[in-house]
């Protein structure tokens, strides 16, 4: 379960479902969490993913070569531990230079020996930018509406005059342009 930057009440307000009975709450909460996961994993062509939105603890493998390695989930708030898998060699976080945006890890006053490490760290954004919160709400609403199908008198876009084309079955889950535009500034550069 991934913590969302928006709560169920905010999501219901975004969907204009405030007066609806609580019967849909579990399904709406699932949609909100799925929308958060989709936003975190979204990456435009040639860029890295958005990454964790809300700060959480991450445990990853860190592969070190030539004294440096990269943590996968960014932005990084803090590193708790980095321990080599082979022999349990651990580094104090004060001895590490960690780039919050790129995830680059290297020794500060010491050489980081090559190998595979287990890294435990906090990644995410604090505070969460409003643009990412809104993108999650838009994605959640998109998932909710496409699951429900078009209403009589209009398409998914909410049009009542029938101008909007209806959702075509098989068109796939596309990220709405509005959400993509809001998420793009928060993607990470790919390090090759």
N, C-alpha and C positions, 0 to 999 in steps of 0.2 A: 504494500500500500504506500503510495506516494502522497506526501502532504501537499495540498494545493495552496496557491497564494490567495485564493478566494474561498469563502465558506459557503455553506449551502444556502443561507439566507441571501447572500449577495448574488448567487447563481439564480435563485428563484426570481429575484428582482430583475436581473438581466433578461430572463425569459418572460417577464411579466406574468409570473405564476404565483404571486403573493397570496391570492385568495383561494388557491386550489387546496383541497385537503392534503394531508401529509402522506397519502397513499403512494405517491411517486418518489418520496424522499430517498429511499435506498437506491432506486434506479438513477435518480439525479446525482446522488453522491458518487456513484460508480462512473457516470458520464464525466463529472468534474475531475475525478482522479485520472481517468483515461485521457482527458484533454490535457491535463498537466504532463502526463507521460509523453504524449504526442508533441507538445510544445518543447519539452526538454530534449527530445530526440530529433527535432526538426533541424535540417541543415540545408541551406541553399547550395546549389552546385558550386563546387570549388571552395566551400567554407566548412568549418567545423560546426558541430551541433551547438544549440543554445546552452545545453548543460543544465545542472541542477538549478532550479529557480529558488526554492526555499532551502535554507541552510540545513544540511543533514550530514550524518556521519557516513563516510564512504570507506570501504576496504577494497584495495586494488593491488594487483601485482605491478611492481615497478621494475623494469628492466634497465640496468645501469651498464653503460659502455663508455669508455673513455672518461670516467669520472662524472657522468651526468645521465639523467633519465627524465622521463616525462610522466607526470600523473595525468590520468585520462580526464577526470571530471573537474572542470573549471567553471567558474572562478573558485579559487581556493581561499578559504578564510584562515585556516590554521592546520598544521600538521601535528598529529598526536604522537605517532611512532613510525619509524622505518626500521625494519628488522630483516636481515638477510636470511633467506629460507634455508640455505645449506648449513650454516653453522650458528645461527642465532645472533650474529653480530648486529648490535643495535647502535643507532646514532642518536645523540641528543639533538633535539630540534634546534637548539641554539647553535649547533655546528653545521646547520644546513642553510643554504640560500635557496628559497623557493619563490618562483614567480607566480603571483596569484592569477595572472591572466593566461600565461602560456602553459603553466604546470611544470616548467623546467625546475629540476631539483639537482643541486650540486653541492659539494662540500664548501663551507665558508672559509674555514682555516685549515681544512683537512681534505685529503683526497677520498672520494667516495669509490671504494673498490667495486669492480664489475661483478655482476651476478644478478640474481632475481631476488627482490625484496618484497615483503608484505608491508604495504603502507596503509596506515589508518589516518584519515584526515577529515576535516570539515570542509564541505564545498557547498556553494550556493550564494545567494545574494541577500544582503541585509543592509538596508531595507530592499524589499522587492520593488523594482521599478513599476510604476503604474501601467506602462505599455505592455509589460509581460503579463501582469494580472488581467488586463483587458483582453490580450490575445488568448489567454486560457478561457476566459468567459465566452469569447467569440467561437473558439473551437468547440467548447462544450455545447453551445447553442446550435452550432452546425451539426454536431453529432445527434443531438436531440431531434432537430427538425428533419434530418434525413432519415432517421429511424421511424419517425411518425408518418412520413410521406406528405405529399401536397394536400392542402385543405381545399374544400370546394370553394370556388370563387377566387382562386389565386394560386400561384406557385409557391415555392419555398421562400422566395424573397419577401413574402408578406404582401404582395400586390393583390388588390381586390378586383382589378379590372381585367384580369386574365392576360395581361401583357407579358408576364414573366413565363419563360418556358418551364415546364415541370421537370423535376429531377428525373433523369433517365436511369433506369436500373442498369447496373453494370458500369456506370461512369466512374466508379471508384471513390475512395475517400480522398478528396483533394483538400489541401489546406486553403481556406478562404484567403483571397488576396489581402483583405483587411488585416487578418491575423499575421500573415507572412510579412507584411510591411511593418507591423509593430514588433515582430521578433527579429528581423534582420539586423538591426544595430547591436543586438545582444549575442550574435553568433561569434564563435571563436575562430581565429585564423588557424589554418592547418599548418602544422610544423612538419616538414618532410625531411 
